[in-house]
Amino acid sequence: MAGDWQELGQAAAIGLLFAFLVAKLISTVIAFKEDNLRITRSPPSSPTAAAAEDALVPAAAPLPSHDGSTDGGSGSGSDSDWEGVESTELDEEFSAASAFVAASAASGTSVPEEAQLRLYGLYKIATEGPCTAPQPSALKLKARAKWNAWHKLGAKPTEEAMQEYITIVQELFPNWDAGASAKRKDEDNIASASASKGPMGPVFSSLMYEEDEGNDSELGDIHVSAREGATDDIVKLLAAGVEVNVRDTEGRTPLHWAVDRGHLSAVEVLAKANADLNAKDNEGQTALHYAAVCEREDIAELLVKHHADLQIKDEDGNTAQDLCPSSWSFMNQAN
C-alpha cells in the first residue's frame, strides 16, 4: 500500500513539472509574437521622416536688402522698409563725413584736440561698438587719451554716434558737404583707400600716432627693474652706484615706471633712497600725476606722505589734484 502512494506522488510531481514547462513555453511564444507584431507595425526611421520633422521648424524670414526688397516671402510692412532706407542714408552721410575728415587730416587741417578726440570716440562706437580694449599705460599719453574718448561713450547707440559725428563735422566745417554731388567720387576714393588700411581711416593724423612700449634697449637696468617691480634688483643697482633719478629718453625716472605699473614696494624702496618725488617727465608730469591718472590710490597716498608737491602742473596745466578721483580726500591737504 505504501508503494502505491509513493508511485502516485512521483507521478503528480512529474505532472506539475510538465505543466509548468508547457505554460512557460506558451507564454514565451505569445510574448515573441507580440514583439514581432510591434516591430512590424512600427514605421522604420529614415532620413525622410527626419526631414519631415525638421520641416515643422519654421524657416527664418528673409531680411530686407538695402533697397527694401526681400529674397522671398511677404514683406514686413512699409515702416520697416522706410527704416532701412533712413539707415542707409545715415550710413552714406557718415561715410562721406569720415572721408572728408580723412582728407582734412591728410592736408594738415588744424582742429582742436578736444574735437579730434570726440570724433575718434564716435567713430569707434559707430564702427566697432562699445570699448572693450584694455586701458593703455599712463606712459602712452596719446593712446590713453584716445582710449578715454572711446570708453566714456559707453554703449551709445551706433545711429546716435553717427549722427553726432556728422553734426560735429558740420560745426567745424559748415560747408564740408557743399557740392557733394561733384566731389563724392573723390571722397569715396579716399574712404576706399582708408578702408584698405583697416576698419577706420585716419581721424586726424596726430591721433593715429601710437606710442610704442618702452624698448628695453633704450631703458637703463634700473628702469626695467622698477617697471617689473624687482625690488631686490633695484637695491643692488643703487648699491652699485646707479643714480636713483636717472632718466630714460622720455624723461621718466625709475619712480615714474614703478608708479605707472603699480609696484608699491618698489616705490617705497625708491622713496627711501631719496628719489626725487617731483621729477617731471617730458610732458611735465611727476610720479604723483602718474598715480592720479592710473588711479593708484595707495601709491599716491604714500607719495603725499613723503611730501610730494601737489601743486606742480604738467604741460596741459593740470595738477595731480586735477587728475585724481574726487574721493581721494588726502589729496586736498596742503603741502
C-alpha positions in Angstrom: 0.0 0.0 0.0 2.8 2.3 0.8 4.5 1.6 -2.5 1.3 2.7 -4.3 1.2 6.1 -2.6 4.9 6.7 -3.4 4.3 6.0 -7.1 1.3 8.3 -7.0 3.3 11.1 -5.5 6.1 10.8 -8.1 3.6 10.9 -10.9 1.9 14.1 -9.5 5.3 15.8 -9.2 6.2 15.0 -12.7 2.8 16.2 -13.9 3.3 19.5 -12.2 6.7 20.0 -13.6 5.5 19.2 -17.1 2.6 21.6 -16.7 5.0 24.4 -15.6 7.2 23.8 -18.6 4.3 23.8 -21.0 3.0 27.1 -19.5 6.4 28.7 -19.7 6.7 27.7 -23.3 3.3 29.1 -24.2 4.0 32.4 -22.5 7.3 32.7 -24.3 5.7 32.1 -27.7 3.0 34.6 -27.1 5.5 37.3 -26.0 7.6 36.7 -29.1 4.5 37.0 -31.4 3.6 40.3 -29.7 7.1 41.7 -30.0 7.2 40.7 -33.7 3.9 42.4 -34.4 5.0 45.6 -32.6 8.2 45.7 -34.7 6.3 45.1 -37.9 3.7 47.8 -37.2 6.3 50.4 -36.2 7.4 52.7 -39.2 11.1 52.5 -39.8 13.1 55.7 -39.0 14.5 57.2 -42.2 16.0 60.4 -43.5 12.6 61.2 -44.9 11.0 61.1 -41.5 13.7 63.2 -40.0 13.3 65.7 -42.8 9.6 65.8 -42.2 10.3 66.5 -38.5 12.7 69.3 -39.4 10.1 70.8 -41.7 7.9 71.5 -38.6 10.5 74.1 -37.6 9.7 77.4 -39.5 12.5 78.9 -41.5 13.6 82.4 -40.6 12.0 85.2 -42.6 14.3 86.7 -45.2 15.8 90.0 -44.3 15.2 93.0 -46.5 18.1 94.1 -48.6 19.4 97.7 -48.8 16.8 98.5 -51.5 14.0 97.3 -49.3 13.2 94.1 -51.2 13.4 90.6 -49.9 14.6 87.3 -51.3 11.2 85.6 -50.7 8.1 85.7 -48.7 5.8 88.6 -47.8 7.2 91.9 -46.8 7.2 93.0 -43.1 5.5 96.3 -43.8 6.2 99.8 -45.1 7.6 101.0 -41.8 10.5 98.6 -41.8 11.2 99.4 -45.4 11.4 103.1 -44.7 13.6 102.4 -41.6 16.0 100.6 -43.9 16.1 103.5 -46.3 16.8 106.0 -43.5 19.6 103.8 -42.1 21.2 103.6 -45.5 21.1 107.4 -45.9 22.7 107.9 -42.5 25.4 105.3 -43.3 26.2 107.1 -46.6 26.3 110.6 -44.9 28.5 109.2 -42.1 30.9 107.6 -44.7 31.1 110.9 -46.6 31.8 112.8 -43.3 34.5 110.4 -42.2 36.1 110.5 -45.7 36.1 114.3 -45.5 37.8 114.2 -42.1 40.4 111.8 -43.5 41.1 114.2 -46.4 41.4 117.0 -43.9 43.9 115.1 -41.8 46.0 114.4 -44.9 46.0 118.0 -45.8 47.1 119.1 -42.3 43.9 120.9 -41.3 44.1 122.2 -37.8 41.3 121.1 -35.4 41.0 121.5 -31.6 42.3 118.4 -29.8 39.0 118.0 -27.9 37.1 117.8 -31.1 39.6 115.3 -32.5 39.2 113.0 -29.5 35.4 113.3 -29.7 35.4 112.4 -33.4 37.7 109.5 -32.7 35.5 108.1 -29.9 32.3 108.5 -32.0 33.9 106.8 -35.0 35.0 103.8 -32.9 31.5 103.5 -31.4 29.9 103.7 -34.9 32.3 101.1 -36.4 33.2 98.8 -33.5 30.7 99.4 -30.8 31.5 99.9 -27.0 35.1 99.9 -26.0 36.4 96.5 -24.8 40.1 97.2 -25.3 42.3 97.2 -22.1 43.3 100.7 -20.8 46.7 101.7 -22.1 49.5 102.6 -19.8 49.7 106.1 -18.5 53.0 106.4 -20.2 51.3 106.2 -23.5 49.6 109.5 -23.2 48.0 109.8 -26.6 46.9 106.2 -26.7 45.3 106.8 -23.2 43.5 109.9 -24.4 42.1 108.1 -27.4 41.0 105.1 -25.2 39.3 107.5 -22.7 37.5 109.2 -25.6 36.1 105.9 -26.8 35.5 104.3 -23.4 33.5 107.2 -21.9 30.8 106.9 -24.6 29.8 103.6 -23.1 27.1 101.8 -25.0 26.0 104.8 -27.1 23.8 103.6 -30.0 25.5 103.4 -33.4 23.0 105.7 -35.1 23.4 108.3 -32.4 27.2 108.1 -32.7 27.0 108.5 -36.5 24.6 111.5 -36.2 26.7 113.3 -33.6 29.9 112.7 -35.7 28.2 114.3 -38.7 27.0 117.2 -36.5 30.5 117.9 -35.2 31.9 117.9 -38.7 29.2 120.3 -39.8 30.0 122.6 -36.9 33.8 122.5 -37.7 33.3 122.8 -41.4 29.9 124.4 -42.2 30.5 123.9 -46.0 32.0 120.5 -45.8 29.3 118.9 -47.9 28.8 121.8 -50.4 28.8 120.5 -53.9 28.7 116.9 -52.6 27.4 115.5 -55.8 30.5 116.9 -57.6 33.1 115.7 -55.1 31.5 112.5 -53.7 33.6 110.4 -56.1 36.8 111.8 -54.7 35.7 111.3 -51.1 34.6 107.7 -51.9 38.1 107.0 -53.3 39.6 108.4 -50.1 37.3 106.2 -48.0 38.1 103.1 -50.0 41.8 103.8 -49.6 41.4 104.3 -45.9 39.3 101.1 -45.6 42.1 99.1 -47.2 44.3 100.0 -44.3 41.9 99.0 -41.6 38.3 99.4 -40.3 38.8 103.1 -39.9 40.6 105.7 -42.0 42.6 108.3 -40.1 40.6 110.6 -37.9 43.4 113.1 -37.7 47.0 112.3 -38.2 48.1 113.3 -34.7 45.6 110.9 -33.2 46.6 108.0 -35.3 50.1 108.1 -33.7 50.5 105.1 -31.3 53.3 105.3 -28.8 55.4 102.1 -28.7 56.1 100.2 -25.5 59.3 101.3 -23.9 62.1 99.5 -25.7 64.3 97.7 -23.1 67.3 98.6 -25.2 66.5 102.3 -24.6 66.0 101.8 -20.8 68.6 101.5 -18.1 68.6 98.4 -15.9 67.1 100.3 -13.0 64.2 101.5 -15.2 63.5 97.9 -16.2 63.7 96.7 -12.6 61.3 99.4 -11.5 58.9 98.6 -14.3 58.9 94.9 -13.3 58.8 95.7 -9.5 62.1 93.8 -8.9 62.9 95.5 -5.6 66.0 93.3 -4.9 67.5 94.3 -8.2 66.7 98.0 -7.5 68.5 97.7 -4.2 71.6 96.1 -5.8 71.7 98.6 -8.6 71.6 101.5 -6.2 74.2 99.9 -4.0 76.4 99.6 -7.1 76.2 103.4 -7.6 73.4 103.7 -10.2 71.8 107.1 -10.0 68.3 106.9 -8.5 66.9 109.7 -10.7 68.4 108.6 -14.0 66.1 109.4 -16.9 65.1 107.5 -20.0 64.5 109.1 -23.4 61.1 110.4 -22.3 62.4 112.0 -19.2 61.0 109.3 -16.9 62.8 108.2 -13.7 62.6 104.7 -12.2 60.0 106.2 -9.8 57.7 107.1 -12.8 58.0 103.5 -14.0 57.3 101.9 -10.6 54.2 104.1 -10.1 52.8 103.5 -13.5 53.0 99.7 -13.1 51.6 99.9 -9.6 54.6 98.4 -7.7 54.1 99.9 -4.2 57.1 98.1 -2.7 59.4 99.4 -5.5 58.0 103.0 -4.9 58.8 102.6 -1.2 62.4 101.5 -1.9 63.0 104.4 -4.3 61.4 106.9 -1.9 63.7 105.7 0.9 66.6 106.0 -1.5 65.8 109.8 -1.8 64.3 109.6 -5.3 63.1 113.0 -6.5 59.4 112.7 -6.0 58.8 115.9 -8.0 60.9 115.0 -11.1 59.0 115.8 -14.3 58.9 113.7 -17.5 59.0 115.3 -20.9 55.2 116.0 -20.6 55.7 117.8 -17.3 54.2 115.1 -15.2 55.5 113.9 -11.9 55.1 110.5 -10.3 52.1 111.8 -8.4 50.5 112.7 -11.8 51.0 109.1 -12.9 49.5 107.8 -9.7 46.4 110.1 -10.2 46.0 109.1 -13.8 46.4 105.4 -13.2 44.2 105.6 -10.0 46.9 104.1 -7.8 45.4 105.4 -4.6 47.8 103.6 -2.2 50.8 104.8 -4.1 49.5 108.4 -4.3 48.9 108.4 -0.6 52.4 107.2 0.1 53.9 109.9 -2.2 51.9 112.6 -0.4 53.1 111.3 3.0 56.6 111.7 1.6 55.7 115.3 0.8 55.3 115.1 -2.9 54.2 118.5 -4.3 50.5 118.6 -5.1 50.7 121.9 -6.9 53.0 121.1 -9.8 51.3 121.5 -13.2 52.0 119.4 -16.3 52.2 120.9 -19.8 48.4 120.9 -20.1 48.2 122.9 -16.9 46.9 120.1 -14.7 48.0 119.3 -11.2 47.8 115.8 -9.8 44.8 117.0 -7.8 43.0 117.9 -11.0 43.5 114.4 -12.4 42.8 112.2 -9.4 39.3 110.9 -8.3 37.4 113.3 -6.1 37.1 110.6 -3.4 40.8 111.0 -2.6 40.5 113.3 0.4 44.2 113.1 1.3 44.9 114.9 -2.0 43.2 118.0 -0.7 45.6 118.6 2.2 48.2 121.4 2.0 51.8 120.6 1.4 
